[in-house]
Amino acid sequence: MSESREFCPRCGDAVPERREPLPGDPGGRDALLCDDCYFEDFELVDAPDRIEVLVCSGCGAVRRGESWRDVGARDYTDVAVDEVAEALGVHVDAEEVEWGVEPEQVDENTVRMHCRFSGVVRGTLRSAEVTVPVKISRGTCDRCGRIAGGYYAGIVQVRADERELTPEERAEALDIAETYVADQEADGDREAFITEVKETDDGPDVKLSSNRLAQNVATRITEALGGSFESYPTLVTEDGDGNEVYRVTFAVRLPRYAPGEIIDPEDGDGPVLVTSVSGRLRGIRLATGAAYTSEFEDAEAPDATRLGRRDDAAETTVVTVEDENAIQVLDPVTYEAKTVPNPDFVDGDADSVLAFEHGGEVHLVPEE
């Protein structure tokens, strides 16, 4: 009786009985070869003779195919390691693969990568060593090129209604813009950047890389500081497909009154220290300490008169507390003793208070 056995299709030697192949196992003629014939042409690692890497000298991004990618590398050696890891291929039959790499800095632009691999193939431990030179070239990515060329698509102009911006408003508006753009960059949007911030007497002009980015910045500024914005598109060119390309200015208009201002709404109840302009205008009545809320939804009080700012208040001496409704203090300008309303925010045992003088009248101001 003849024995049914399998034979190597290359050398004709009998091969041990094989198990039934599992889904995903390598197939084809090589899978039928005996071990000696299989390993004659076996290469554990497929490595290129040389790798060339184009790195942006501005931001460190790496060119891969037709696009630039931020790789977060600490230096060019890290870039070389990443590129070699992408380029090397380990044989599909190898299991339990381990590998290591030892970079050798040949010169400023060349890193020689010494790579060691091991893996189990057909139950046999195989190893290989390859050396791949990595040539580093420097260029300029699209993003850095646009920034250097002053490219922008949207402008956010931050102004205030019938007043100058406060230093705090200027700083917060710019912080909002910079933080939002930085968050977009961190999320992988390479097209998000601020081209220029121009400070003017009326307020900052922020040039941004896209209209979408500019609109989102304008939205966040008005959400935080109050007010509103309008958009003004300007046709600048047409793209290659004949589509019109617009540059849009987003004019942010902060509320007429800012936190810290002292105004008189002229409603008969006296001056108000403005504390918030997000949504409706809110504040504190200086005569009583009661809360004030404007009837206007746009955070404006059109009939109010500006009297000054809380920063104009000065510490003055309490002469005597006459009763719960009246207190006598020294006028911070003339130093005369004057009787003024005693608001809730004044401590009955206080020796001094903050006072604000306007038009000969003295108004007490909260400490905080």
C-alpha positions in Angstrom: 0.0 0.0 0.0 1.5 3.4 -0.9 1.8 6.2 1.7 0.0 9.6 0.9 2.5 12.4 1.6 3.2 16.0 0.5 6.3 16.9 -1.4 8.2 20.2 -1.8 7.4 21.6 -5.3 11.0 22.9 -5.7 13.3 20.0 -4.5 10.8 17.2 -4.4 11.7 16.2 -0.8 8.9 14.9 1.4 7.6 17.5 3.9 6.0 16.8 7.2 2.2 16.7 7.3 0.8 20.2 7.7 -2.2 21.2 9.7 -5.2 22.6 7.9 -4.6 26.4 7.1 -6.5 28.9 9.2 -8.2 31.9 7.8 -5.6 34.6 7.2 -2.6 32.2 7.0 -0.2 32.8 4.1 -1.0 30.9 1.0 0.4 30.3 -2.4 3.4 28.2 -3.7 5.8 29.4 -1.0 3.6 27.9 1.7 4.1 24.5 0.2 8.0 24.6 0.2 10.0 22.7 2.6 11.9 24.7 5.2 15.3 24.5 3.4 13.8 25.8 0.1 11.6 28.3 1.9 14.5 29.9 3.8 16.8 30.0 0.7 15.1 33.2 -0.6 13.6 34.3 2.7 14.1 38.0 3.8 12.8 38.8 7.3 12.9 42.6 6.6 12.2 44.6 3.4 14.2 47.8 3.7 14.8 50.6 1.2 18.4 51.5 0.2 17.9 55.1 1.3 15.2 57.4 2.7 14.9 61.1 1.9 12.8 63.2 4.3 11.7 66.8 3.6 11.3 68.7 6.9 9.9 72.2 7.2 12.6 74.5 8.6 9.9 76.7 10.2 7.6 74.3 12.1 9.3 70.9 11.8 6.4 69.3 9.8 7.4 66.4 7.6 6.3 66.1 3.9 4.6 62.8 3.3 3.1 62.3 -0.2 1.3 65.4 -1.2 0.7 66.7 2.3 2.6 68.0 5.4 2.2 66.4 8.8 3.1 67.6 12.2 5.0 64.7 13.8 5.8 66.2 17.2 9.5 65.2 17.0 12.0 66.6 19.4 14.8 66.7 16.8 15.6 65.3 13.3 16.8 61.9 14.8 13.2 61.4 16.0 12.0 62.2 12.5 14.5 59.6 11.0 13.3 56.9 13.5 9.6 57.6 12.5 10.3 57.5 8.8 12.3 54.3 9.0 9.5 52.7 11.0 7.1 53.7 8.3 9.3 52.4 5.5 10.4 49.0 6.8 8.4 45.9 6.2 8.5 42.7 8.2 7.7 39.4 6.4 4.1 38.5 6.7 5.0 35.0 8.1 6.9 36.3 11.0 5.5 36.1 14.5 6.6 37.5 17.9 8.5 40.2 16.1 10.9 42.4 18.1 13.0 45.2 16.7 15.3 48.0 17.8 17.1 50.8 16.2 20.4 52.6 16.9 20.7 56.0 15.1 24.2 57.2 14.0 24.4 60.9 13.3 26.8 61.1 10.3 26.5 64.8 9.7 23.9 67.6 10.1 21.7 66.2 7.4 22.3 62.5 7.5 21.3 59.9 10.1 22.4 56.3 9.5 19.8 53.9 11.1 21.1 50.5 12.3 18.0 48.3 12.7 17.9 44.8 14.3 14.9 42.5 13.9 13.9 39.1 15.2 10.9 37.0 14.7 9.7 33.4 14.7 9.0 31.9 11.3 7.8 28.3 10.9 8.8 27.7 14.5 12.4 28.9 13.9 13.8 32.1 15.4 15.1 34.3 12.6 17.0 37.6 12.9 18.2 40.3 10.5 20.2 43.5 10.6 19.8 46.4 8.1 21.3 49.8 7.9 19.2 52.6 6.2 20.7 56.1 5.6 18.2 58.8 6.1 18.8 62.1 4.3 17.2 65.2 5.9 16.3 68.0 3.5 14.8 71.3 4.6 12.1 73.3 3.0 9.0 75.4 3.7 5.6 73.9 4.2 2.5 75.5 2.8 1.4 76.8 6.2 4.7 78.5 7.0 4.9 79.8 3.4 1.5 81.4 3.8 2.4 82.9 7.2 5.7 84.3 5.8 3.8 85.8 2.8 1.3 87.5 5.0 -1.7 85.4 3.8 -5.0 85.9 5.5 -8.7 85.4 4.7 -10.6 86.9 7.6 -10.1 89.9 9.9 -11.6 90.4 13.3 -11.7 94.1 14.3 -12.5 94.6 18.0 -14.0 98.0 18.9 -16.3 99.4 21.6 -19.4 101.5 21.1 -18.8 105.2 21.6 -15.8 104.6 23.9 -12.2 103.3 24.0 -11.5 99.7 24.8 -10.1 99.1 28.3 -6.7 97.5 28.5 -8.4 94.5 30.1 -10.7 94.1 27.1 -7.9 94.4 24.7 -5.9 91.7 26.5 -8.9 89.3 26.9 -10.0 89.6 23.3 -6.5 88.7 22.1 -6.2 85.9 24.6 -9.5 84.5 23.3 -8.3 84.6 19.7 -4.9 83.1 20.5 -6.3 80.3 22.7 -8.9 79.3 20.2 -6.4 79.2 17.3 -3.9 77.2 19.4 -6.7 74.7 20.3 -7.5 74.2 16.6 -3.8 73.7 15.8 -3.5 71.1 18.7 -6.5 69.3 17.2 -4.6 68.8 13.9 -5.8 71.8 11.8 -2.6 72.9 10.1 -4.5 75.6 8.3 -5.4 77.5 11.5 -3.1 80.4 12.3 -3.0 84.1 13.1 -1.1 86.0 10.5 -0.8 89.3 12.2 -2.2 91.3 15.2 -2.2 95.0 14.6 -2.9 97.3 17.5 -4.7 100.6 16.6 -5.9 103.4 18.9 -9.5 102.1 18.5 -8.7 98.4 19.1 -6.8 95.4 17.7 -7.2 94.0 14.2 -6.5 90.2 14.1 -5.8 88.7 10.7 -6.6 85.0 10.5 -6.1 82.2 8.0 -9.7 81.5 7.2 -13.1 83.1 7.4 -14.5 80.2 9.5 -11.7 80.8 12.0 -12.4 84.5 12.1 -16.1 84.1 12.6 -15.6 81.6 15.4 -13.1 84.0 17.1 -15.6 86.9 16.8 -18.4 84.7 18.3 -16.2 83.8 21.3 -15.2 87.4 22.0 -18.8 88.6 22.0 -19.9 85.6 24.2 -17.2 86.6 26.8 -17.2 90.4 26.6 -20.8 91.1 25.3 -21.8 93.1 22.3 -22.3 91.8 18.8 -20.5 91.6 15.4 -21.3 92.1 11.8 -19.6 90.7 8.7 -18.4 92.6 5.6 -17.2 90.4 2.7 -14.9 91.7 0.0 -14.3 89.9 -3.3 -10.6 89.5 -3.8 -10.1 86.9 -6.6 -11.4 83.7 -8.2 -10.0 80.2 -7.7 -8.9 77.8 -10.4 -12.5 76.6 -10.8 -13.9 80.1 -11.3 -15.4 80.3 -7.8 -15.4 83.7 -6.2 -13.1 84.1 -3.2 -14.0 86.6 -0.5 -12.0 88.1 2.3 -14.4 88.8 5.3 -14.1 91.5 8.0 -15.9 90.6 11.2 -16.5 93.9 13.0 -16.9 93.2 16.7 -18.7 96.0 18.7 -18.4 95.7 22.4 -21.1 97.2 24.6 -21.2 101.0 25.2 -20.3 100.6 28.8 -17.6 98.4 30.3 -17.4 96.7 33.7 -15.9 99.2 36.2 -17.5 102.3 34.7 -19.8 104.5 36.8 -22.9 105.7 34.9 -26.1 107.4 35.7 -29.1 105.7 34.0 -31.1 108.9 34.7 -34.0 107.0 36.1 -34.0 108.9 39.4 -32.3 106.2 41.5 -28.7 107.5 41.2 -25.4 106.2 39.7 -24.6 102.6 39.0 -21.3 100.8 39.1 -21.3 98.5 36.0 -20.3 94.9 36.9 -21.3 92.9 33.8 -22.2 93.6 30.2 -22.6 90.0 29.0 -26.3 89.8 28.0 -28.1 92.6 29.9 -26.1 95.4 31.6 -25.9 94.7 35.3 -24.4 96.7 38.2 -24.7 98.0 41.7 -26.6 101.2 42.8 -24.1 103.4 44.6 -26.7 105.0 46.8 -28.2 101.8 48.2 -26.0 98.8 47.2 -29.0 97.3 45.4 -28.6 95.2 42.2 -29.3 97.0 38.9 -30.3 95.3 35.6 -30.9 97.2 32.4 -34.1 96.8 30.5 -32.2 96.6 27.3 -31.2 93.2 26.0 -28.1 94.4 24.0 -26.2 95.3 27.2 -26.6 99.0 26.5 -28.3 101.8 28.5 -28.6 104.5 25.8 -29.8 107.3 28.1 -27.1 106.8 30.7 -24.4 109.4 31.4 -20.8 108.5 32.0 -19.5 109.8 35.4 -16.2 108.0 35.5 -14.6 104.7 36.5 -14.2 102.8 39.7 -10.4 103.3 39.4 -11.1 107.0 39.9 -12.3 106.4 43.4 -10.0 107.2 46.3 -9.9 106.2 49.9 -11.4 108.8 52.3 -12.1 109.0 56.0 -15.5 108.2 57.6 -16.4 111.1 59.9 -19.5 109.5 61.4 -22.3 107.2 60.7 -25.4 109.2 61.2 -27.9 106.3 60.8 -28.6 103.4 58.5 -29.4 105.7 55.6 -26.8 108.4 55.9 -23.0 108.6 56.5 -20.7 111.5 56.8 -17.3 111.3 55.0 -14.6 113.7 53.8 -14.9 114.8 50.2 -11.9 113.2 48.5 -11.3 116.4 46.5 -12.1 119.3 48.8 -11.7 117.4 52.1 -15.0 118.9 53.4 -17.3 116.8 55.5 -20.3 115.7 53.5 -23.3 113.6 54.3 -24.0 111.0 51.6 -26.3 107.9 51.3 -25.1 104.9 53.4 -25.3 101.9 51.0 -25.4 98.3 52.1 -21.9 97.5 51.0 -20.3 99.9 53.6 -19.2 98.2 56.8 -20.7 100.0 59.8 -17.4 99.8 61.7 -15.2 101.1 58.8 -12.9 104.0 59.4 -12.4 104.6 55.7 -14.3 104.0 52.5 -13.8 104.4 48.8 -15.4 107.5 47.4 -15.9 109.0 44.0 -16.6 112.7 43.4 -18.4 114.0 40.3 -19.9 117.4 39.8 -19.5 118.3 43.4 -21.4 115.2 44.6 -19.7 112.3 46.5 -20.6 108.7 45.9 -19.3 105.7 47.8 -17.9 102.8 45.9 -17.7 99.1 46.8 -14.2 97.8 47.8 -14.6 94.8 45.4 
